[in-house]
Amino acid sequence: MNEFDEIRPYEPEEMKQAFEDLLNDRQFQVVLKGFVPWLPKSVRNGLLRLAFTGVKTPLDFQKRFMKPVVNYIIRKHTDGCSFDDAALISAVPSELKSDGQRFTFVSNHRDIVLDSAFLDVKLVNAGYPTTVEIGIGDNLLIYPWIKRLVRMNKAFTVRRGLSLRETLTASQLMSRYIHYAVTQKKENIWIAQREGRAKDSDDRTQDAVLKMLAMGGDLKELNIVPLTISYEYDPCDYLKAQEFQQKRDNPTFKKSRQDDLDNMKTGILGYKGRVVYRAATPINTWLDELEELPKTDYYKAVSERMDKEIHRGYELFPCNYIALDELNGNTGYAAHYSEADKQRFEQYLSGQLAKIQLPDKDESFLRERILTMYANPVRNKLAAQ
């Protein structure tokens, strides 16, 4: 375990001290005070210590503290979140929920925080023995209390902004840790199919992600499961469109740390409509078919096959078909939506565009960018089928 100390989540024996360090963090106390300003610090800390009683592992922490928070977000900011694991169950029915079988979920990326948080709750509710460990970029761990909190919440650190040589070393270490977590710790893993979100929702698995996973051992022992996340409405769509224009107008534009935090806040607290998670069969069921390919083609072929599985798993909503018809300038998919659906989406779109505050706002460009975000899942699902 010492090899992974720099990046791993907390171990059970470290949880109590980590919790005390969190309570003693001045910035964390400022955040807590913002939620319950009427409670004195001593009372806040006393209540949290009481709630922490009996918490011995990161999984205990998730169930005690994070699960109620995530369920509140689902109730308050979505129209329901469902988990379809039928394909997974049919592929490995006898092993699925046993203590010996774990999975590496590789999914499209919709939200920095909630992609794995929603999955955690759904796995617990479906009777799986544990949740997922996740990789979080150290660019988001801007305060010590955030790093402590995510390590208590089963997160391992992904190092960003490194030189090529440092990146290779960090990737090798992370891959070895993921293999160790799945095979020895008996943990599930969640990882995005690419670095960063596909801002136009054209979700594609990066070969580099699979190559990284293979650095630490055989891909098969990770039990990789392609996972599709579908949002009816993406609360960050206007922020993504805004960034498209900023990069168009200034090719050197880069988001600030504050931009990242604003995206996190909007993603968590924004309205998402219906949310659907859908698991495909593990890639082990078809990986042997590609074994004869040369290494130069192998990872590309695996990525493309995984993309098809992820694209087939999309849950399509009326707004997706409306967006594609508007871009195409016709009503080819009108059977999938009503006039009321169209009016609702138009109202939503106008509201999102109004949130964009740029000095030289290009309304038609921004509108096209948002429509493309909603149309691409339809295009990709049709192509995959």
Order of alpha helices (4+ residues) and beta strands (2+ residues): alpha-alpha-alpha-alpha-alpha-beta-alpha-beta-alpha-beta-alpha-beta-alpha-beta-alpha-beta-alpha-alpha-beta-alpha-alpha-alpha-alpha
